[in-house]
Amino acid sequence: MIISILVLFAGISCKKVLDLKPTGSFSSDNVWRDPALIQVFVNQIYKESVFAFKDGGFGWGSQTDELYSNFNWCSENTYTLGQETPDNQGSSFPLNYSSTLNYWTTLYSTIQKTNLFFQNIGQADTVGAGQAINNLKGEVHFLRGLCYFELLKRFGGVPLITKVYTTNDNTFTDARATWEQTRDFILSDISAAAAILPKVYANSGDYGKATLGAALALKSRLLLYAASPEYNTANDVSRWQSAADAAKAVIDLGVYSLYGNAATYNTIFTDNFNSEVIFSRVFSPTVQEDRYNTLYRDLSPNGYNGYSAYNVLEQMVEDFDMADGTPFAWTNPVTNPYLNRDPRFYADILYNGAPFQNRTAQFYEGGLDSKESALSPWNASKTGYTIRKMIDASYNFNIQPYSGCQWVAFRLSEMYLNYAEAEAELGNSGQALLYLNKIRERVGMPDVTGSGTALIDLVRHERRIELCFEGHRYFDIRRWGIADIGSKDALGITITPVPANSTTNFTYQIFTTQKRVWLPASYYYPIPRKEIQIDPSIKQNPGYN
């Protein structure tokens, strides 16, 4: 058997072995006896299993009340318009303009690689490399668990495959496991990873590899889902306790701390491997990976030669509170709806009048960043807003469109929110408020108080703000059993200068950017029909014929 080793996982580390260039094909025997080649093989697993930006956040947000997808790069409109079927679930990696976020086929392809690793790793020459080989085992256990979690989020219980299929296999009878069985399988991989992985790496060249914290953070997210109303219909309180314990285990590692403040909040995402980051994927500044390290260009408005690829919805803008903690409200008259808001609003959203790259953004009618602009009007935002979060505004993408950038897959703030939610559900309001308010205090927002369902609502609201555009909202509203609220029509804003030549005085009119359709079946994605034709023992998700 010949295995082609492709180095596609650019930027996960600066370590020389992780920067190996493609060297053609190697025999299977050579691969599994050479620690350097095994590392290259594992790098590819990282690339395929750690979704980022459009795959990990913006594509999901565009199917909710966060975002509108300007170009439908991930076929988001298939879902927002209620058109998903088992026959239109393209699945390709890393970039294909006809792909969807389904990924059944590609995730199982990646799982095949993890199983191939475990089947062959016993051949490895561990002389002088025993610790490195052992660590790789922990990394791949983590990555396989991550792949199955991505499947669980999309489909519910799935077939649990641990064998390596070959071209000689032509009959498949792997039925779907239950949701709980899939959860337990993932937990077993997490436990195996946690028993091996270090808290930190001494060598900065290893930054980007999975750690103990990454494994425990995945466990926290998984057990929070398992405790949530949609998957915990009997309201088993022990599930909430397990979720609380899992989040606290990450917090108590003592490795991570909140990073930044009201003025520097966005550095959480632009400063690589900072103290808040538990696990991230960093892209190379030297090799272009389209739609990944072209992030700064893709998100920026047309007036800056950007693409306005994902547009923030008006309902997301309105959910950012005022700086004093009171809800935003349209009162008459509103001379500037963007004054005195939660500091995270200014870090996360580019709005009319926002300072950005040596001028203020002009989303008003006739402005440089509007649909009437002389500069690439087809790339203008359709809602009057674009994403500011994760953009390094000091980088000039007009000189080079690609740059180094970081996708934060797990961070401490999420662990605080996971813990706060579980403790609120358990009735422990003191602990819930302690960690909820740590997040708010970091950006100078006033503390909140509450108990019972009011506190649970406060936690949910804080998740909406703190974690916006990071890929959580889509799955949060599903696990809470309220997915339909994310499918209301997408709203934008028309900003009109008054008088017509003014650049400082405006009127504001909310309008519908996109009419959306809600289907009850949309709690889960449909399994591609071709996969059921290959393995008839797989049962389709409800609501899809």
C-alpha positions as CSV (number, residue, x, y, z in Angstrom):
1,M,0.0,0.0,0.0
2,I,1.3,3.5,-0.9
3,I,0.3,6.5,1.3
4,S,0.7,10.0,-0.2
5,I,1.6,12.4,2.6
6,L,0.5,16.0,2.0
7,V,1.4,18.8,4.2
8,L,-1.8,20.8,4.3
9,F,-2.0,21.8,7.9
10,A,-0.1,25.0,7.6
11,G,0.6,27.1,10.6
12,I,-0.4,24.7,13.5
13,S,3.1,25.0,14.8
14,C,6.4,26.5,14.0
15,K,8.2,23.3,14.8
16,K,10.3,22.1,11.9
17,V,8.7,18.7,11.7
18,L,5.3,20.3,11.3
19,D,6.5,22.4,8.5
20,L,7.7,19.5,6.3
21,K,7.1,20.2,2.6
22,P,5.4,17.6,0.4
23,T,7.9,14.9,-0.6
24,G,5.8,12.7,-2.8
25,S,4.8,9.2,-1.8
26,F,6.2,6.8,0.8
27,S,5.6,3.2,1.5
28,S,3.4,2.3,4.4
29,D,6.3,0.7,6.2
30,N,8.4,3.8,5.9
31,V,5.6,6.0,7.2
32,W,4.8,4.1,10.3
33,R,8.4,3.6,11.3
34,D,9.4,7.3,10.9
35,P,8.1,9.6,13.7
36,A,8.6,12.6,11.4
37,L,6.3,11.1,8.7
38,I,3.8,10.1,11.3
39,Q,3.7,13.7,12.5
40,V,2.9,14.8,9.0
41,F,0.1,12.3,8.8
42,V,-1.3,13.6,12.0
43,N,-1.0,17.2,10.8
44,Q,-3.5,16.3,8.0
45,I,-5.9,15.0,10.6
46,Y,-5.7,18.3,12.4
47,K,-6.4,20.2,9.3
48,E,-9.5,18.1,8.5
49,S,-11.0,17.9,12.0
50,V,-10.5,21.5,13.3
51,F,-13.0,23.6,11.5
52,A,-12.4,27.4,11.3
53,F,-14.0,30.7,10.3
54,K,-16.5,29.9,7.5
55,D,-16.7,26.2,8.5
56,G,-16.5,26.7,12.2
57,G,-18.3,29.9,12.9
58,F,-19.7,32.2,10.2
59,G,-21.4,29.5,8.1
60,W,-23.3,28.4,11.2
61,G,-24.1,31.9,12.3
62,S,-25.5,32.6,8.9
63,Q,-28.2,30.0,9.6
64,T,-29.3,31.9,12.8
65,D,-30.2,35.4,14.0
66,E,-26.5,36.4,13.9
67,L,-25.5,36.7,10.3
68,Y,-26.4,36.9,6.6
69,S,-24.1,35.1,4.1
70,N,-23.4,37.5,1.3
71,F,-22.1,34.9,-1.1
72,N,-23.6,31.6,0.2
73,W,-20.1,30.1,0.3
74,C,-21.3,27.2,2.5
75,S,-24.7,26.9,0.9
76,E,-26.2,28.5,4.0
77,N,-29.3,29.6,2.1
78,T,-30.1,25.9,1.5
79,Y,-31.0,25.9,5.2
80,T,-32.3,29.4,5.8
81,L,-34.8,28.9,3.0
82,G,-35.9,25.5,4.2
83,Q,-34.6,23.7,1.1
84,E,-32.3,21.1,2.6
85,T,-32.9,17.5,1.4
86,P,-30.9,14.3,1.5
87,D,-30.0,15.0,-2.1
88,N,-28.3,18.4,-1.8
89,Q,-25.8,17.7,0.9
90,G,-22.5,18.2,-0.8
91,S,-19.5,17.6,1.5
92,S,-16.0,18.5,0.5
93,F,-12.9,19.8,2.1
94,P,-11.3,22.2,2.5
95,L,-13.0,24.7,0.1
96,N,-15.7,24.0,-2.5
97,Y,-18.2,26.6,-3.4
98,S,-20.9,23.9,-3.8
99,S,-20.3,22.3,-0.5
100,T,-22.6,22.5,2.6
101,L,-21.7,22.3,6.2
102,N,-23.0,18.8,6.3
103,Y,-19.6,17.1,6.3
104,W,-20.9,13.5,6.9
105,T,-18.7,12.1,4.2
106,T,-15.6,14.1,4.9
107,L,-15.7,13.6,8.7
108,Y,-15.9,9.8,8.2
109,S,-13.0,10.1,5.8
110,T,-11.0,11.9,8.6
111,I,-12.1,9.2,11.1
112,Q,-10.8,6.6,8.7
113,K,-7.4,8.3,9.0
114,T,-7.5,8.3,12.8
115,N,-8.4,4.6,12.7
116,L,-5.5,4.0,10.3
117,F,-3.2,5.7,12.8
118,F,-4.3,3.4,15.7
119,Q,-4.0,0.3,13.5
120,N,-0.4,1.1,12.5
121,I,1.1,3.2,15.3
122,G,2.5,0.0,16.9
123,Q,5.0,-0.2,14.1
124,A,6.6,3.1,15.1
125,D,10.2,3.2,15.9
126,T,10.1,4.6,19.4
127,V,13.8,4.6,20.0
128,G,14.5,8.2,21.1
129,A,10.9,9.2,20.2
130,G,8.8,7.2,22.6
131,Q,7.4,10.3,24.3
132,A,6.6,12.0,21.0
133,I,4.8,8.9,19.7
134,N,2.8,8.5,22.9
135,N,1.8,12.1,22.7
136,L,0.6,11.6,19.2
137,K,-1.7,8.9,20.4
138,G,-3.3,11.4,22.8
139,E,-3.6,13.9,20.0
140,V,-5.4,11.5,17.7
141,H,-7.8,10.3,20.4
142,F,-8.7,14.0,20.9
143,L,-9.1,14.6,17.2
144,R,-11.2,11.5,16.7
145,G,-13.4,12.6,19.6
146,L,-13.7,16.0,18.0
147,C,-14.8,14.5,14.7
148,Y,-17.5,12.4,16.3
149,F,-18.7,15.5,18.2
150,E,-19.0,17.4,15.0
151,L,-21.1,14.5,13.7
152,L,-23.2,14.3,16.9
153,K,-23.9,18.1,16.7
154,R,-25.2,17.8,13.1
155,F,-27.0,14.4,13.0
156,G,-27.5,13.0,16.5
157,G,-26.3,9.4,17.1
158,V,-24.1,8.1,14.3
159,P,-22.4,4.8,13.3
160,L,-19.3,4.4,15.6
161,I,-16.5,3.2,13.3
162,T,-13.2,2.0,14.7
163,K,-12.1,-0.4,11.9
164,V,-10.1,0.5,8.8
165,Y,-12.1,-0.1,5.7
166,T,-10.2,-1.1,2.5
167,T,-11.1,-1.4,-1.1
168,N,-12.1,-5.0,-0.5
169,D,-15.0,-3.9,1.7
170,N,-18.1,-3.7,-0.4
171,T,-20.9,-4.4,2.2
172,F,-21.6,-2.0,5.0
173,T,-24.0,-2.8,7.9
174,D,-23.0,-0.1,10.5
175,A,-26.2,1.1,12.1
176,R,-26.5,4.4,13.9
177,A,-25.7,4.4,17.7
178,T,-28.0,6.4,20.0
179,W,-27.2,9.9,21.0
180,E,-26.1,8.7,24.4
181,Q,-23.9,5.9,23.0
182,T,-22.2,8.4,20.7
183,R,-21.6,10.7,23.7
184,D,-20.1,7.8,25.6
185,F,-17.8,6.8,22.7
186,I,-16.6,10.4,22.5
187,L,-16.0,10.5,26.3
188,S,-13.9,7.3,26.0
189,D,-11.6,9.0,23.4
190,I,-11.4,12.1,25.6
191,S,-10.4,10.0,28.6
192,A,-7.7,8.3,26.6
193,A,-6.4,11.7,25.4
194,A,-6.5,13.2,28.9
195,A,-4.5,10.4,30.3
196,I,-1.6,11.2,27.9
197,L,-1.7,14.9,26.9
198,P,0.4,17.5,28.8
199,K,-1.0,20.6,30.4
200,V,1.4,22.8,28.4
201,Y,4.2,22.3,26.0
202,A,7.6,23.6,26.9
203,N,8.6,24.1,23.3
204,S,6.8,26.9,21.6
205,G,7.2,24.9,18.4
206,D,4.5,22.6,19.8
207,Y,1.9,25.3,20.3
208,G,-1.2,24.4,18.5
209,K,-1.1,20.7,19.4
210,A,-3.9,19.3,21.6
211,T,-3.3,19.6,25.4
212,L,-5.0,18.2,28.5
213,G,-7.0,21.5,28.6
214,A,-8.2,20.9,25.0
215,A,-9.4,17.4,25.8
216,L,-11.2,18.6,29.0
217,A,-12.7,21.6,27.1
218,L,-14.2,19.2,24.6
219,K,-15.6,17.2,27.4
220,S,-17.1,20.3,29.0
221,R,-18.9,21.3,25.7
222,L,-20.1,17.7,25.1
223,L,-21.5,17.3,28.7
224,L,-23.2,20.7,28.5
225,Y,-25.0,19.6,25.4
226,A,-25.9,16.3,27.0
227,A,-27.5,18.1,30.0
228,S,-29.5,20.5,27.8
229,P,-33.3,20.3,27.4
230,E,-33.3,18.9,23.9
231,Y,-31.1,15.9,24.9
232,N,-32.1,15.6,28.5
233,T,-35.8,15.4,28.2
234,A,-36.2,13.8,31.7
235,N,-34.2,16.7,33.2
236,D,-31.7,14.4,34.9
237,V,-30.0,16.7,37.3
238,S,-27.0,14.5,37.5
239,R,-26.2,15.6,33.9
240,W,-26.1,19.2,34.9
241,Q,-23.8,18.3,37.8
242,S,-21.5,16.4,35.4
243,A,-21.5,19.5,33.1
244,A,-20.6,21.8,36.0
245,D,-17.8,19.5,37.1
246,A,-16.4,19.2,33.6
247,A,-16.2,23.0,33.1
248,K,-14.7,23.5,36.5
249,A,-12.0,20.9,35.8
250,V,-10.8,23.2,33.0
251,I,-11.0,26.3,35.1
252,D,-9.1,24.6,38.0
253,L,-6.2,23.5,35.8
254,G,-4.8,27.0,36.6
255,V,-3.3,27.2,33.1
256,Y,-5.7,29.8,31.6
257,S,-6.8,33.3,32.4
258,L,-9.1,35.9,30.8
259,Y,-7.2,38.1,28.3
260,G,-7.7,41.7,27.4
261,N,-10.1,44.3,28.6
262,A,-12.7,46.6,27.2
263,A,-10.2,48.4,25.0
264,T,-8.2,45.3,23.9
265,Y,-10.9,42.7,23.8
266,N,-10.3,41.7,20.2
267,T,-6.7,40.7,21.0
268,I,-8.2,37.4,22.3
269,F,-8.4,36.4,18.7
270,T,-5.4,38.3,17.1
271,D,-2.7,37.5,19.7
272,N,-1.8,33.9,19.0
273,F,-1.9,31.4,21.9
274,N,-2.6,34.0,24.5
275,S,-3.6,33.1,28.1
276,E,-7.3,32.7,27.3
277,V,-6.8,30.3,24.4
278,I,-7.2,26.6,25.2
279,F,-7.0,25.3,21.7
280,S,-6.7,27.2,18.4
281,R,-5.8,26.7,14.8
282,V,-3.3,29.3,13.5
283,F,-2.9,29.8,9.7
284,S,0.3,30.6,8.0
285,P,1.2,34.1,6.8
286,T,3.3,32.7,3.9
287,V,1.0,30.2,2.2
288,Q,-2.4,31.3,1.0
289,E,-5.3,29.2,2.2
290,D,-8.3,30.8,0.6
291,R,-11.2,31.7,2.8
292,Y,-9.1,31.0,5.9
293,N,-6.0,33.3,6.0
294,T,-7.8,35.7,3.7
295,L,-10.1,36.5,6.7
296,Y,-9.3,40.2,7.0
297,R,-10.1,40.9,3.4
298,D,-13.1,38.6,3.3
299,L,-14.8,40.2,6.3
300,S,-14.0,43.8,5.6
301,P,-16.4,46.2,3.7
302,N,-16.2,46.9,0.0
303,G,-15.0,50.4,0.5
304,Y,-11.7,49.0,1.8
305,N,-11.5,46.5,-1.1
306,G,-13.0,43.9,1.2
307,Y,-15.7,41.3,0.4
308,S,-18.3,41.9,3.2
309,A,-18.7,38.1,3.1
310,Y,-20.7,37.8,6.3
311,N,-23.1,40.6,7.3
312,V,-24.3,41.1,10.9
313,L,-28.1,41.1,11.3
314,E,-29.9,44.0,12.9
315,Q,-31.4,41.7,15.6
316,M,-27.8,40.8,16.7
317,V,-26.9,44.5,16.9
318,E,-30.0,45.2,19.0
319,D,-29.2,42.5,21.5
320,F,-26.0,44.2,22.6
321,D,-27.0,46.1,25.8
322,M,-26.2,49.7,26.6
323,A,-23.0,50.3,28.6
324,D,-25.0,50.7,31.8
325,G,-26.4,47.2,31.4
326,T,-29.9,48.2,30.3
327,P,-31.3,46.7,27.1
328,F,-31.1,48.7,23.9
329,A,-34.4,50.1,22.6
330,W,-35.4,52.1,19.6
331,T,-36.9,55.3,21.2
332,N,-37.9,58.3,19.3
333,P,-35.9,60.1,18.1
334,V,-32.7,58.0,18.0
335,T,-29.9,60.3,16.8
336,N,-27.2,57.6,17.0
337,P,-28.1,54.0,18.0
338,Y,-24.4,53.1,18.3
339,L,-23.5,55.3,21.2
340,N,-22.8,54.0,24.8
341,R,-23.1,50.3,24.0
342,D,-21.5,47.2,25.6
343,P,-17.7,47.6,24.8
344,R,-17.9,44.2,23.0
345,F,-20.2,45.8,20.4
346,Y,-17.3,48.0,19.2
347,A,-14.9,45.1,19.1
348,D,-17.3,42.7,17.3
349,I,-19.3,44.8,14.8
350,L,-18.3,47.3,12.1
351,Y,-21.2,49.8,12.0
352,N,-21.8,53.1,10.3
353,G,-19.3,55.7,11.8
354,A,-17.0,53.1,13.4
355,P,-13.3,53.9,13.2
356,F,-11.5,51.4,10.9
357,Q,-8.3,51.6,9.0
358,N,-7.7,55.3,9.0
359,R,-11.3,56.4,8.4
360,T,-14.8,55.8,9.6
361,A,-17.0,53.2,8.0
362,Q,-19.7,54.6,5.7
363,F,-22.6,52.2,5.4
364,Y,-25.0,55.1,4.8
365,E,-26.7,55.4,1.4
366,G,-24.1,56.7,-1.0
367,G,-21.3,56.0,1.4
368,L,-18.0,54.4,0.5
369,D,-19.1,51.1,2.0
370,S,-22.7,51.1,0.8
371,K,-24.5,49.4,-2.1
372,E,-24.2,52.7,-4.0
373,S,-20.5,52.9,-3.6
374,A,-18.4,53.3,-6.7
375,L,-16.0,50.7,-5.3
376,S,-17.2,47.1,-5.7
377,P,-20.9,47.7,-4.9
378,W,-21.6,44.0,-5.5
379,N,-19.4,43.3,-2.4
380,A,-21.4,45.7,-0.2
381,S,-23.0,44.5,3.0
382,K,-26.7,43.7,2.6
383,T,-27.5,44.6,6.2
384,G,-25.5,47.7,6.9
385,Y,-23.0,45.9,9.1
386,T,-20.0,43.6,8.8
387,I,-18.0,41.6,11.3
388,R,-15.2,43.4,13.2
389,K,-14.4,40.5,15.5
390,M,-11.2,38.6,14.8
391,I,-9.9,41.2,12.3
392,D,-6.5,42.7,12.8
393,A,-7.2,46.2,11.5
394,S,-3.5,47.1,11.4
395,Y,-3.0,44.6,8.6
396,N,-3.1,46.0,5.0
397,F,-4.7,43.2,3.0
398,N,-4.5,45.4,-0.1
399,I,-0.7,44.7,-0.2
400,Q,-1.1,41.0,0.4
401,P,-4.6,39.5,0.7
402,Y,-3.5,36.6,3.0
403,S,-2.0,36.9,6.4
404,G,-1.4,34.9,9.6
405,C,-4.6,34.6,11.7
406,Q,-6.0,32.5,14.5
407,W,-9.3,30.6,14.9
408,V,-10.0,30.0,18.6
409,A,-11.7,26.7,18.9
410,F,-11.9,26.6,22.8
411,R,-11.3,29.5,25.2
412,L,-11.7,30.1,28.9
413,S,-14.6,32.4,28.6
414,E,-16.7,29.6,27.2
415,M,-15.7,27.4,30.1
416,Y,-17.0,30.1,32.5
417,L,-20.2,30.3,30.6
418,N,-20.6,26.5,30.6
419,Y,-20.0,26.4,34.3
420,A,-22.4,29.3,34.9
421,E,-25.2,27.7,32.9
422,A,-24.8,24.3,34.6
423,E,-24.8,25.9,38.1
424,A,-27.8,28.1,37.2
425,E,-29.7,25.0,36.1
426,L,-28.7,23.4,39.4
427,G,-30.0,26.3,41.4
428,N,-26.6,27.4,42.6
429,S,-27.0,31.1,41.7
430,G,-24.0,32.3,43.7
431,Q,-21.5,30.2,41.7
432,A,-23.3,31.0,38.4
433,L,-23.2,34.7,39.0
434,L,-19.6,34.7,40.1
435,Y,-18.4,33.3,36.8
436,L,-20.9,35.1,34.7
437,N,-19.9,38.5,36.2
438,K,-16.2,37.7,35.7
439,I,-16.8,37.8,32.0
440,R,-18.7,41.1,32.2
441,E,-16.2,42.7,34.5
442,R,-13.4,42.0,32.1
443,V,-15.0,44.5,29.6
444,G,-16.3,46.9,32.2
445,M,-20.0,45.8,32.1
446,P,-21.9,46.0,35.4
447,D,-22.6,42.9,37.3
448,V,-26.0,41.2,37.0
449,T,-28.1,39.5,39.6
450,G,-30.9,37.0,39.4
451,S,-32.0,33.4,40.2
452,G,-34.1,30.7,38.7
453,T,-35.2,31.0,35.1
454,A,-34.3,34.7,35.1
455,L,-30.7,33.7,35.8
456,I,-30.8,31.1,33.1
457,D,-32.0,33.7,30.6
458,L,-29.1,36.0,31.7
459,V,-26.6,33.2,31.0
460,R,-28.1,32.6,27.6
461,H,-28.0,36.2,26.7
462,E,-24.4,36.5,27.8
463,R,-23.5,33.5,25.6
464,R,-25.2,35.3,22.7
465,I,-23.0,38.4,23.2
466,E,-19.7,36.9,24.4
467,L,-19.5,34.0,21.9
468,C,-21.1,35.7,18.8
469,F,-19.8,34.5,15.4
470,E,-17.8,31.7,17.0
471,G,-20.1,28.9,15.9
472,H,-22.1,28.5,19.2
473,R,-25.5,30.1,18.5
474,Y,-26.7,27.6,16.0
475,F,-26.1,24.7,18.4
476,D,-27.1,26.5,21.5
477,I,-30.6,27.3,20.4
478,R,-31.0,23.7,19.2
479,R,-29.8,22.2,22.5
480,W,-32.2,24.6,24.3
481,G,-35.1,23.4,22.1
482,I,-35.8,26.9,20.7
483,A,-34.1,26.6,17.3
484,D,-37.0,28.3,15.5
485,I,-36.2,31.7,17.1
486,G,-33.0,31.8,15.0
487,S,-35.0,31.4,11.8
488,K,-36.9,34.6,11.9
489,D,-36.5,36.9,8.8
490,A,-33.0,38.4,8.6
491,L,-33.1,42.1,9.2
492,G,-30.8,45.0,8.1
493,I,-30.8,48.7,8.4
494,T,-31.1,51.5,5.8
495,I,-29.2,54.6,6.9
496,T,-30.2,57.8,5.1
497,P,-28.2,61.1,5.4
498,V,-30.3,64.1,6.4
499,P,-29.8,66.4,4.5
500,A,-28.7,64.3,1.6
501,N,-25.1,65.5,1.7
502,S,-24.7,65.0,5.4
503,T,-22.1,62.6,6.7
504,T,-23.0,62.9,10.4
505,N,-26.9,63.1,10.6
506,F,-29.0,60.1,9.6
507,T,-32.3,58.5,9.9
508,Y,-32.6,54.7,10.4
509,Q,-35.1,52.3,8.8
510,I,-35.1,48.6,9.6
511,F,-35.9,46.3,6.6
512,T,-36.0,42.6,5.8
513,T,-32.8,41.4,4.1
514,Q,-33.9,37.8,3.7
515,K,-37.2,36.0,4.2
516,R,-36.5,32.8,6.0
517,V,-38.3,29.5,6.4
518,W,-38.4,27.3,9.5
519,L,-38.7,23.5,9.2
520,P,-39.1,21.4,12.4
521,A,-36.8,18.8,10.8
522,S,-34.0,21.4,10.9
523,Y,-33.0,20.4,14.4
524,Y,-30.7,18.0,12.6
525,Y,-29.1,17.9,9.2
526,P,-30.2,15.3,6.7
527,I,-27.9,12.4,6.1
528,P,-26.8,12.4,2.5
529,R,-28.9,9.9,0.5
530,K,-25.9,8.3,-1.1
531,E,-24.6,7.3,2.3
532,I,-27.8,5.5,3.1
533,Q,-27.7,3.8,-0.3
534,I,-24.2,2.5,0.5
535,D,-25.3,1.4,4.0
536,P,-29.1,0.8,4.2
537,S,-28.9,0.0,7.9
538,I,-28.4,3.8,8.5
539,K,-31.8,5.4,9.3
540,Q,-32.5,8.9,8.0
541,N,-33.3,11.8,10.5
542,P,-36.9,12.6,11.0
543,G,-38.6,14.9,8.5
544,Y,-36.4,14.0,5.5
545,N,-37.7,11.6,2.9
